[in-house]
Amino acid sequence: MSKGLPKRSEDYSLWYNELVKKADLAENSAVRGCMVIKPYGYSIWEKMQAELDRMFKETGHSNAYFPLFIPKSYLSKEASHVEGFAKECAVVTHYRLKNAEDGSGVIVDPEAKLDEELIVRPTSETVIWSTYKNWVQSYRDLPLLVNQWANVVRWEMRTRLFLRTTEFLWQEGHTAHATQKEAEEETMQMMNVYAQFAEDFMALPVVRGRKTESERFAGADDTLCIEAMMQDGKALQAGTSHFLGQNFAKAFDVKFATKEGGLEYVWGTSWGVSTRLMGALIMAHSDDNGLVLPPKLAPIQVVIIPIYRKDEEFEAITEKANELIAALRKVGVSVKYDNRDTHKPGWKFAEHELKGVPLRIAIGPRDLENGTIEIARRDTLTKEQFELASQPISEKITAMLDEIQTSIYTKALSFKGEMTTEVNSWNEFKEILEEKGGFLSAHWDGTAETEEKIKDLTKATIRCIPLDRKEEAGICVYSGRPSVGRVLFAKAY
């Protein structure tokens, strides 16, 4: 199998695009700006979904589903929200087609114009808060802890598979609370859920932070985020959690009767991650040979490949393979026996390496004689002979999978550390950004004007104000005005 992947060092963007396609993750669709997620790619997303869904439910949330279409008037009710999304909205104006009189095909029936246009959801705050008005009467109805798995549409001019497409898949949590404190705690809790998922399952170290006012979600009082570092030195926002204050409650008149008999607006949050996490997974760990998948998210954790010339050899190897498969599946390891006779072992090795299968087991006639198997690790591309009598195969493989998961995370954590630089002058800022990239920890004077100027001059944005930053007096790296602490700048996806 010829992989034909470009090298990351030569053209990172082309390497990414080719890897997504050659590893059978996704492809561009006939609809401009949209993608087809292929079965192998979708199976990784399903594993992400399953873990996140479990974590949401453990924190008390339930799933629901809300309409794809939002009346245009709903978006007008929260001013900053509509301003933030207006340029990305797809709009439904008619409800019927008809055949053209000249026989040229179908046309929009001009008589079938909607009384009110419908927006294809770019996010669901408005339609959900209009529903919450009917669900909330009393403090007894709170908190409302709801999540939905859905697709959304945001019209994009420049698209890239998984990272930025016109339609994408995501989850969006929407909660309502009786107090500001509860809502703020929820916002923090869900940001930490995302961070835990990224680090424990994606093996992706992240920075927990707060967005600046200009980078905040449209309609929110505060936005918390997790930011990750990709191998090309660019940052990627991997998840956001928003404290909405009472903005949407006031826009949609969602009030509740308090214990004391008063009437108050509820406090809201919203939070989400999307199939952009697939892009993060690929760009953070993969190499010039293909995908490198953390075992916890790999659809196939172990592949077994038989090496034989005669039918009787194949039968004996298959018998041994079935023993191993039964033992591994008993402890929850996902195994594939690649017994296709249409491809040679070398071709299969290359295919499963490209697809990022964490462990590969090869069994040949000599292995049967010696009571051994060959185990190859995808992350380090190393091999070892393992004596089956020395240790139960389930113990050996589960230990190796755990080791790979830890090793991938440790490597990414080390890289993130190497790519985080403290800078103290404007010249140093520009030089490091251009020559090295990564996170630049620098003092900022706290003004949107300086933030915008730095973005215009360098294309670097403030990714976040780290939650663990030390409050320290300093001088803004650009304006020279006083600063109360460092923030993280980076070029980003």
C-alpha positions, 0 to 999 in steps of 0.5 A: 500500500502506497501511502503517498502522504506529504511530510508535515515539515514540507506542507503541514496543511496538505499533509492534514488534508491528505491524511483525512482522505487517505485514512478514510475519515472524511471527504468533501461532499457534492454540497460546497463547504460540507463534508461526508464523514466516512464510517471509520471517521464516524466510528471515532466520533461515536467513541468521543460522543459515548464518553462525553455523553457519559460524562454529561449524564454523570453531572446530571444532564439529560439529552433532548432535541430541539428544531433545526429551524429558528424563526428569524424574529427569535434571533432579533431578541438578543442584540449581541447574539444576532450581531454575532451570527448574522453573517453566517446564517442560512435562511429558508424563504420558501416552502415549495418547488414547482416545474418550470413552464419551459421544462428546464427543471424545478424552480422555487414557487414564488407563491410559496413564500414563508410569512416569516423566514426560518434560520437554519440553526447556527446554535440553539440558544434562541429556540431553546430559551423560547421553549424554557419559558413554558418549562419554568414557572417556579424554583421547583423547576430549576435547575434545567440541565439539558444537552442536545446532540445535533448538526448546525450550519454556519455559512463558511467561505473557506472550509477545511475538513473537520476544522471548519465546514458549513455544516458540522456535528456537535453537542450543545448544553443549555442550562437554567439556574435560580442563582448567578452562583449556580450558573457560574459554577455550571460554566466552570464545571463543564469547561473542566469536563471538556478539559478532562475529556481532552486530557484523559481520552484524547491525550491532549493537554490543554490550557484552561482559560477565559476569553477576552471580551472581544473573543467572547461568545455572542450573547454571553457575559463570560466565556471559558475555554480550553486551548490546545497546541497543534504540531505546526505551532498553531492553537486550536480552541477545543471547547467553550463554556458560556455564562449567559447571565440573564441575557436570554432569560430577559430576551425570552421572558423566562422568570420563576417564582422564588421560595420567598414568593418573588418573581425573578429571571433565571440565569443561563449557561451554554457549552459545546464541542464539535467534530472540530475535536477530530481535527485536533486529534489528528493534528496533535498526534499523527505523523508522516506515516499516518494517524496516531490514535490514543487507544481510548478513542481508537475504533480498533485497538488491536489488529491481528494479521496472519502470515502464511503460505499454505492453507493448513498454516492459515487454519492453525494461525486462525485457531490461535488468533481466535483464542487471542481475540476471545481473551482480549474481548473478554477484557473490553479490548476491540480487536480486528482479525484481518484475514483478507486474502486479497492483500499481502501482509505488508500492505495490511501493515501499512494500511493499519499504520495509516489508520492509527491502530495502536497495536498490531499482532503478527502471527506466522508458522514459526510463531506457532512453533515457538509459542510467540507473537510479534507485537508492533506499537503504532506510536513508537513504531517499535516491535517485540517478540512476546512469549505467550506462556510468559503472561496472559495476553489480556494483561500484556495488551491492556498494559501496553494500551495504557502505556501508549495512552500515557506516552502519547499524552506525555509527548504532547505535553512536552511539546506544548511546554516547548511551544510556550514562550514568555516574551517581554518586548514587541520585537521578541513577540514578532520574532518568536511568533514568526520563527517558532510559533506556539503560545506566547505568554505576554503582558497585555494592557487589557484594551480591545484596541491593543488586542485588535492592533496586535491581531492586525499586525501579526494575525495572532489573537489572545487565545485566553487569559489562563485561569491559573495565571499569576496576577503580576504588574508588568508592561504591555508587550505592544503599547507599553501601558501597565498590565496586571498579568500575562495572557496567551497569544497564538496564531490559531485555526 
